[in-house]
Amino acid sequence: MNPSALPILYSFRRCPYAMRARMALAASGTVCELREVVLAHKPPALLQASSKGTVPVLVLPDGTVLEQSLDIMLWALHQSDPQQWLPVTAAALDAVLLLIQQCDGDFKYHLDRYKYPNRYDLADGVAHRCAGAQFLQMLDARLHPSEMLHGDHFGLADAAIAPFVRQFAHTDRIWFSSQPWAKLQQWLAAFEASDRYRGVMDKHVPWESGQTPVALPCTQ
């Protein structure tokens, strides 16, 4: 049982999974106790809540633990969705979840090997950059009839995928800027300049037991 009256979010500022969880919680107006984690020195409370030891992890007041970022997003938005991030039909939600699955699956696989080739004993990440670019090209095509990935306003698909596109773009910003993806580049630039993104990117000292609680911003 979580003795706090608020959900507790274990997070790491630069982690794209944690970014999207924080954005959904903020968009829903859910106030949380934010616990910034140093992944090299994981606090025992995090490991007690979730043995996987990765972020984000959300501990609800009744003791329920959500260990996956997408589960946290959906939980938050089902509590409250004032900005209408969730698609209105089951079929539309399935389509959005399929797109997110593509991001979290093949695209994330290639992103990791493009950004960190040494971790995978690769001479460079060029082949994986080319493979990941196919997903980005598809996203750019989706943005031509619309300004967002699904529908006419920012929603679940945009929030879930943008942090990973951002990570890919920042691996080699000159290369990314040279690609013929004008719509995708505009979409990413608008995301990075938005209050919804900047509002959850404040820096916090690593959490330690007994410190004054830090509240996650709940308005955009």
Secondary structure as GFF3:
##gff-version 3
##sequence-region A 1 220
A	DSSP	beta_strand	8	11	.	.	.	ID=ss1
A	DSSP	alpha_helix	16	28	.	.	.	ID=ss2
A	DSSP	beta_strand	33	36	.	.	.	ID=ss3
A	DSSP	three_ten_helix	39	41	.	.	.	ID=ss4
A	DSSP	alpha_helix	44	49	.	.	.	ID=ss5
A	DSSP	beta_strand	57	59	.	.	.	ID=ss6
A	DSSP	beta_strand	65	66	.	.	.	ID=ss7
A	DSSP	alpha_helix	69	79	.	.	.	ID=ss8
A	DSSP	alpha_helix	90	102	.	.	.	ID=ss9
A	DSSP	pi_helix	103	107	.	.	.	ID=ss10
A	DSSP	alpha_helix	108	115	.	.	.	ID=ss11
A	DSSP	three_ten_helix	117	120	.	.	.	ID=ss12
A	DSSP	alpha_helix	126	142	.	.	.	ID=ss13
A	DSSP	alpha_helix	156	171	.	.	.	ID=ss14
A	DSSP	alpha_helix	173	177	.	.	.	ID=ss15
A	DSSP	alpha_helix	182	193	.	.	.	ID=ss16
A	DSSP	alpha_helix	195	198	.	.	.	ID=ss17
A	DSSP	beta_strand	214	215	.	.	.	ID=ss18
###
